[in-house]
Every structure is written in C-alpha cells, then in structure tokens.
Amino acid sequence: MFQEQYTQARALYEEVLRNKPDHKASLNDLGLCYIDLERYKDALSCFNRILEIDKRHILALVNRAKVYNKLGRYRDAEKILKS
C-alpha cells in the first residue's frame, strides 16, 4: 500500500522538477521517496544534485548519510555526519 503512495508522490515531485529542476525541497522529498522505494542510487542522485546547488544543505547531507548507511557504507555516512 505504501509503495503505491510513494510511487504517486514520486510522479508529482518529478512533475515539479520538470518545471523547476533546481527546486531543493522537491529534490529532497523525491530522494526520500526513492529511499522508501529502495532506489538508493536515484536517492543519492537527488541529494547530490541539491549539494551541487548548496553544498551545506543540512537535509541533503543527512539524507545522503542515511542512504550510505542503507548501502552498508558506514564510513561514508560517518564522515558526512562528522563534517
């Protein structure tokens, strides 16, 4: 059930991003949808895009660490959280 809701949300965020490709809130929320859909590479792409725009964006940094943790990349996650 939740997967369907995340899929619907993903489609809405992608629509927003077609019109405003640098909209950080939508990129972040899309990345969170991808995490819940276990599409970690896509989630990282969203968070990395935000960090290209704003290298100190705290939510993107924390969420990127969350993805690294899910992927078993614990040192990468720790490095982000300590910076």
URMO-V908331 format. One record per pair of residues at least 24 apart in sequence whose ideal C-beta (glycine too) atoms are under 6 Angstrom apart, sorted by the first residue. I is the first residue (numbers start at 0). GAP is how many residues later the second one is. D is the distance in Angstrom with one decimal. If there is no record, write none. Layout:
I/GAP/D, I/GAP/D
This chain:
5/27/4.8, 5/30/4.9, 5/31/5.3, 8/24/5.2, 21/31/5.6, 23/26/5.1, 27/31/5.3, 30/32/5.8, 39/27/5.2, 39/30/5.9, 39/31/5.7, 42/24/5.1
